[in-house]
Amino acid sequence: MKLLMITAIEAFEEDIKFLLKKSSITHFSYTGIKGYRDLSEESVSENWFASDMNESQSILFYAFIPKEKCSLLFDDVAKFNEQQRTTSKVHVVVLNIEKSN
């Protein structure tokens, strides 16, 4: 058993649901979160938001899945990210579950 976690900007919500369905991951949860990026180290010319704090509306998906379903999802997310013209990407992580009930 693995714990799957996906973070992305809110605009990718429907895309992520499609990718999960395509990978036969039918049970998951998600919630809205605030993404944060500290831009205080960037020069003013690179930081066109003109702020040290950049927050965005993001989402977090999570699910307990069998390890067999991980590879297909990772491949599909990589393909999805390659096609994006934005700097924002879908981030996927899988964690081992040592014990569950």
C-alpha positions, 0 to 999 in steps of 0.5 A: 500500500502506498500513500499518493499525494498530488499538488498543483494549482487549482486550474489543473483540478479537472486534469488531475481527476482525469489522470487519476481515473485513467490510472484506475484510481477511483477513490481519493480525497482532495482539498483546496490549499494555499501555495506559497513561494518566497520570492525575496531572494529574486531580483526585482527585474525577475519578480514581476509580481513585485512582492516577496510573498507569492500565494496561489490557490492550489489543491492537494489530492491524496489516496491510498493505492496499491503500488502497481498503480503508481508507474502509469500515473507518474508517466501520465503526469510527466507527459501532462507536465511536458505539454504545459506552457505555464511554469506551474506543474503537477507534483506527485509523490508516493510514500510507503505505508509501513502499517495501516488498519 
